[in-house]
Amino acid sequence: MALCLELGRAFQAYGIPAHRFEDALERVSRRLGLDGQFLGLPTAFFASLGRGHERWAFIQRSPSGETNLEKLSDLQETTDALIEGRIGAPEAHDRVRSILSAPDRWGPWLTVPCFGLGSAPAAMFFGGGWREMALTALLGVLVGLTALLLGRKAGLSRIVYPVAGTLVGFLAVAAAARFAHVSPQILTVAGLIVLVPGLRLVVSMNELATGNLVAGTARLLDTAMTFLSLGFGVALGQRLAGPLVDRALQGTPLPLPAWTVLPILLLAAAAFVVIFRARPRDLPWIFAACILAFYGTRQGAALLGPQFGVGLGAFALGLGSNLFTRLTHRPSVVTLLPGLMVLVPGGLGFRGLEFIIQKQLVVGLDTAFQALFVAIALLTGLLLAHAAVQPRTAL
């Protein structure tokens, strides 16, 4: 029972979706000879464990922690080894504790500049040029520094999103007013792309699609609150830069040539390795996932249009991620999460919220609806990929 609860807290700490969380713990409990039932929520889980008529109920408060793909891979290997009978409960318990207590491979002061390196490619994805990429990199570093300094204290971690939104909203307008051929909209969305909860939106819809209504609804509301916090911060920052707005909107971005896509995707993949705390040897796999997501979406947009094209890109990414899991016995999220950073509709959703705040309700609602449609297409592509090639692993 202690091992099941320890694994549950570990899964919660690294954001396992509710359906995979419950399935993995049920398989573990069966392997240990227990009758187990579990209900996973974003910030807690319920467990019923026992044998025969003797059963105990547990409520575990376990808020989601930071993404750490390396520790998640170690947990996958331990969980699979336990389910397959290659290790016993005492050894599995020791492994889980050592995984959770292990120091982070990438320190915070290396992660902060990688926020900038991970944000800069988004400027290119949104149609910006080298000026937007350079300025977005600076904004991304500032966002990473804000998240690091405020995230260390529980009382201040809740204001990371409005503070980061205010800083980026103000500086994006100021930079666009100062430099020619710079779009403040691209700077704003790309500068905050690492904080935009596009992945949480997809996970919440995935939970709703798999029947985990409580977990999916709670995560969806948490995503909405994050969007509102970012939108409020950006609106405040733009209001503070009010005298500069008219001059800032005159800039027209100059897109980069096509040959720059692969080097920029490699730069993004290297940054994602650090931001998501993956293993260094995962860089080629993550780079391949970014390529698959980017060109799959481009090809899909050419064949089916931009909204359905995202679904085709998600299908290609999902197939590749599940094949990666079968080949390496590692979690599919190792390649899926970085690839989703190229696919998620967070940018569209955030722009829709920005329009609504500026009282352009028709344009804002239309953009937000497009983001929701893109999210549904993305989720459908992932579900079809999972049906075509199942990963056959616990996580």
C-alpha positions in Angstrom: 0.0 0.0 0.0 2.8 2.4 0.8 4.4 1.7 -2.6 1.1 2.4 -4.4 0.7 5.7 -2.6 4.3 6.7 -3.2 4.0 5.9 -6.9 0.7 7.9 -7.0 2.4 11.0 -5.5 5.2 10.6 -7.9 2.9 10.4 -10.9 0.9 13.4 -9.7 4.2 15.4 -9.3 5.0 15.0 -13.0 1.6 15.6 -14.4 0.5 12.1 -15.6 -3.0 12.4 -17.3 -5.7 10.9 -15.1 -6.5 7.9 -17.4 -2.9 6.7 -17.5 -2.4 7.5 -13.8 -5.3 5.2 -12.8 -4.5 2.5 -15.3 -0.8 2.3 -14.1 -1.7 2.2 -10.4 -4.4 -0.5 -11.0 -1.8 -2.7 -12.8 0.7 -2.1 -10.0 -1.8 -3.0 -7.3 -2.8 -6.2 -9.1 0.8 -7.2 -9.4 1.2 -6.7 -5.6 -1.9 -8.8 -4.9 -4.1 -5.9 -3.9 -7.6 -4.9 -5.0 -7.1 -1.3 -6.0 -9.3 1.5 -7.3 -8.1 5.0 -8.0 -9.4 8.4 -8.9 -6.9 10.9 -10.2 -7.4 14.6 -10.0 -4.9 17.4 -11.0 -4.0 18.2 -7.4 -5.0 15.1 -5.4 -6.0 11.5 -5.8 -8.2 8.9 -4.0 -7.2 5.3 -3.5 -9.1 2.3 -2.2 -6.7 -0.6 -1.4 -7.0 -4.0 0.3 -7.7 -7.7 0.0 -11.1 -9.3 0.1 -13.4 -7.6 2.7 -10.5 -5.6 4.3 -10.1 -2.4 2.5 -8.7 1.1 3.3 -9.5 4.4 1.7 -6.8 7.1 1.3 -6.9 10.7 0.2 -3.6 12.1 -1.0 -3.1 15.8 -1.6 -0.3 16.0 -4.2 -0.2 19.2 -6.3 1.4 19.0 -9.7 5.1 19.8 -9.8 7.4 20.8 -12.6 7.9 18.8 -15.8 10.9 16.5 -15.5 11.2 14.1 -18.4 14.3 12.3 -17.0 12.6 11.4 -13.7 9.5 10.5 -15.5 11.5 8.1 -17.7 13.1 6.6 -14.5 9.6 6.1 -13.0 8.4 4.4 -16.2 11.3 2.0 -16.1 10.7 1.2 -12.4 6.9 0.8 -12.9 7.3 -1.5 -15.9 9.9 -3.6 -14.1 7.6 -4.0 -11.1 4.6 -4.9 -13.2 6.6 -7.5 -15.2 8.0 -9.0 -12.0 11.6 -8.1 -12.6 11.9 -6.3 -9.2 10.0 -6.6 -6.0 8.1 -4.1 -3.9 11.0 -3.2 -1.5 13.4 -2.5 -4.4 10.8 -0.5 -6.3 10.1 1.5 -3.2 13.8 2.4 -2.8 14.0 3.3 -6.5 11.0 5.6 -6.4 12.4 7.4 -3.3 15.9 7.8 -4.9 14.3 9.1 -8.1 12.3 11.8 -6.3 15.2 12.9 -4.1 17.8 13.0 -7.0 19.1 16.5 -7.8 18.1 18.2 -11.0 20.5 17.6 -13.9 20.0 21.1 -15.2 20.4 23.9 -12.8 18.1 27.0 -12.7 20.7 29.4 -14.1 21.0 27.2 -17.2 17.3 26.9 -17.5 16.7 30.6 -17.6 18.6 31.3 -20.8 17.0 28.3 -22.4 13.6 30.0 -21.8 14.9 32.6 -24.3 16.2 30.0 -26.7 13.0 28.1 -26.6 10.9 31.2 -27.1 12.8 32.6 -30.1 11.8 29.9 -32.6 8.1 30.6 -31.8 8.6 34.1 -33.4 9.6 32.4 -36.6 6.6 30.0 -36.4 4.3 33.0 -36.1 5.8 34.7 -39.2 8.5 36.9 -37.6 12.0 37.6 -38.8 15.4 37.7 -37.1 14.6 41.0 -35.2 11.6 39.3 -33.6 13.7 36.2 -32.8 16.4 38.3 -31.1 13.9 40.4 -29.1 11.8 37.3 -28.2 14.9 35.6 -26.8 15.5 38.6 -24.5 11.8 38.5 -23.4 12.0 34.8 -22.9 15.0 35.2 -20.6 13.1 37.8 -18.6 10.1 35.4 -18.3 12.4 32.6 -17.2 14.0 34.9 -14.6 10.6 36.0 -13.3 9.4 32.4 -13.0 12.6 31.4 -11.2 12.5 34.3 -8.7 8.8 34.2 -8.0 8.3 30.5 -8.2 10.6 29.8 -5.3 8.1 31.0 -2.8 4.6 29.5 -2.5 3.0 32.9 -1.8 4.5 34.5 -4.9 4.3 31.6 -7.4 0.6 32.5 -8.1 1.5 35.9 -9.6 4.1 34.6 -12.1 1.6 34.7 -14.9 0.2 38.3 -14.5 3.7 39.7 -13.7 5.3 38.0 -16.7 2.4 39.1 -18.9 2.7 42.7 -17.7 6.5 42.8 -18.4 6.2 41.2 -21.8 3.1 43.3 -22.8 4.9 46.6 -22.0 8.4 45.7 -23.4 6.9 44.2 -26.6 5.2 47.5 -27.4 8.2 49.5 -26.5 10.5 47.4 -28.6 8.2 47.5 -31.6 8.0 51.3 -31.3 11.8 51.5 -31.2 12.8 49.1 -33.9 11.5 48.9 -37.5 9.8 45.9 -39.0 8.9 44.4 -35.6 5.4 43.2 -34.7 4.3 43.7 -31.1 1.8 40.9 -31.4 4.4 38.3 -32.4 6.8 39.5 -29.6 4.0 39.2 -27.1 2.8 35.7 -28.0 6.3 34.3 -28.7 7.7 35.8 -25.5 5.1 34.1 -23.4 4.8 30.9 -25.4 6.6 28.8 -22.7 4.0 29.9 -20.1 1.0 29.5 -22.4 -0.8 26.3 -21.2 -1.5 24.8 -24.6 -0.4 21.4 -23.4 -2.7 21.6 -20.3 -5.5 22.4 -22.7 -4.8 19.3 -24.8 -4.4 17.1 -21.7 -7.7 18.3 -20.2 -9.6 17.6 -23.4 -7.9 14.2 -23.6 -9.1 13.5 -20.1 -12.7 14.6 -21.0 -12.5 12.4 -24.2 -11.5 9.3 -22.1 -14.3 9.8 -19.6 -12.3 11.4 -16.8 -14.8 14.2 -16.4 -13.8 15.6 -13.0 -10.1 15.7 -13.8 -10.6 17.1 -17.3 -13.0 19.8 -16.1 -10.7 20.9 -13.2 -7.7 21.0 -15.5 -9.6 22.9 -18.2 -10.7 25.5 -15.6 -7.1 25.8 -14.4 -6.0 26.4 -18.0 -8.7 29.1 -18.4 -7.5 30.9 -15.2 -3.9 30.8 -16.6 -5.1 32.4 -19.8 -7.0 35.1 -17.9 -3.9 35.8 -15.7 -1.7 36.2 -18.8 -4.3 38.2 -20.6 -4.8 40.6 -17.7 -1.0 41.1 -17.4 -0.6 41.8 -21.1 -3.5 44.2 -21.1 -2.0 46.1 -18.1 1.5 46.2 -19.8 0.0 47.5 -23.0 -2.0 50.2 -21.1 1.2 51.3 -19.4 2.8 51.6 -22.9 -0.2 53.4 -24.3 1.6 56.4 -25.9 3.8 54.0 -27.9 1.0 51.8 -29.2 0.2 53.7 -32.4 3.9 53.8 -33.5 4.5 50.2 -32.5 1.6 48.9 -34.7 3.2 50.4 -37.9 5.9 47.6 -38.0 5.7 44.9 -40.6 7.7 41.7 -39.9 10.1 40.3 -42.5 9.9 36.5 -42.5 13.0 34.4 -42.6 13.9 32.2 -45.6 12.9 28.6 -45.7 16.4 27.2 -45.2 16.5 28.5 -41.6 13.7 26.2 -40.4 16.0 23.2 -39.6 18.6 25.1 -37.7 15.9 26.9 -35.7 14.1 23.7 -34.9 17.5 22.2 -33.7 17.9 25.3 -31.5 14.3 24.8 -30.1 15.0 21.1 -29.5 18.2 21.8 -27.5 16.3 24.4 -25.4 13.4 22.0 -24.8 15.9 19.4 -23.5 16.8 21.8 -20.7 13.4 23.4 -20.1 11.6 20.0 -19.8 14.6 18.4 -18.0 15.2 15.6 -20.4 18.3 13.4 -20.7 21.0 14.8 -23.0 20.9 11.7 -25.2 17.2 12.5 -25.9 18.2 15.5 -28.1 18.1 13.6 -31.4 14.7 12.1 -30.6 13.3 15.5 -29.6 14.7 17.1 -32.7 13.1 14.5 -34.8 9.8 15.0 -33.0 9.9 18.8 -33.7 10.6 18.1 -37.4 7.8 15.7 -37.6 5.3 18.0 -35.9 6.4 21.1 -38.0 6.5 19.5 -41.4 3.5 17.3 -40.7 1.4 20.4 -39.9 2.7 22.2 -43.0 1.8 19.3 -45.3 -1.5 18.9 -43.6 -2.3 22.6 -44.0 -1.5 22.4 -47.7 -3.8 19.4 -48.2 -6.6 20.0 -45.7 -6.3 23.6 -44.5 -4.7 25.1 -41.4 -7.2 23.8 -38.8 -7.3 20.2 -40.1 -3.6 20.3 -40.9 -2.8 20.5 -37.2 -4.7 17.2 -36.7 -2.5 15.6 -39.4 0.6 16.9 -37.7 -0.6 15.6 -34.3 -1.3 12.2 -35.9 2.2 12.0 -37.3 3.7 13.2 -34.0 1.6 10.6 -32.0 2.7 7.8 -34.3 6.3 8.7 -34.0 6.1 9.1 -30.2 4.4 5.7 -29.8 7.0 4.1 -32.0 9.7 5.7 -29.9 8.1 4.1 -26.8 8.1 0.7 -28.4 11.7 1.0 -29.5 13.2 2.5 -26.3 10.6 1.5 -23.6 10.5 5.2 -22.5 7.4 7.4 -21.9 5.9 8.7 -25.1 5.7 12.2 -23.5 9.5 12.5 -23.9 9.0 13.3 -27.6 5.3 14.2 -27.5 5.7 17.2 -25.1 8.4 19.1 -27.1 6.6 18.3 -30.4 3.4 19.7 -28.9 5.2 23.0 -28.3 5.2 23.4 -32.1 1.6 22.3 -32.4 -0.4 23.5 -29.5 -3.0 26.2 -30.2 -2.0 28.3 -27.2 -0.9 31.2 -29.3 -4.3 31.4 -31.0 -6.2 31.1 -27.7 -4.0 33.8 -26.1 -4.5 36.2 -29.1 -8.3 35.6 -28.8 -8.2 36.6 -25.2 -6.1 39.7 -26.0 -8.7 40.8 -28.6 -11.6 40.3 -26.1 -9.7 42.4 -23.5 -9.3 45.2 -26.1 -13.2 45.0 -26.6 -12.8 43.5 -30.1 -15.3 40.9 -29.1 -16.2 39.5 -32.6 -12.6 39.0 -33.6 -11.6 37.7 -30.2 -14.4 35.1 -30.0 -13.7 34.0 -33.6 -10.0 33.6 -32.8 -10.7 31.7 -29.5 -13.2 29.4 -31.3 -10.5 28.7 -33.9 -8.1 27.8 -31.1 -10.7 25.4 -29.6 -11.3 23.8 -33.0 -7.5 23.4 -33.5 -7.3 21.8 -30.1 -10.0 19.3 -31.0 -8.3 18.5 -34.3 -5.0 18.0 -32.4 -6.6 15.7 -29.8 -8.3 13.7 -32.5 -5.0 13.2 -34.3 -3.4 12.0 -31.1 -6.2 9.6 -30.3 -6.1 8.1 -33.8 -2.3 7.7 -33.5 -2.8 5.9 -30.1 -5.4 3.5 -31.7 -3.1 2.8 -34.7 0.1 2.1 -32.6 -0.3 1.5 -28.9 2.8 2.2 -26.7 2.3 -0.9 -24.4 3.9 0.8 -21.4 2.6 1.8 -18.0 3.0 5.6 -18.7 
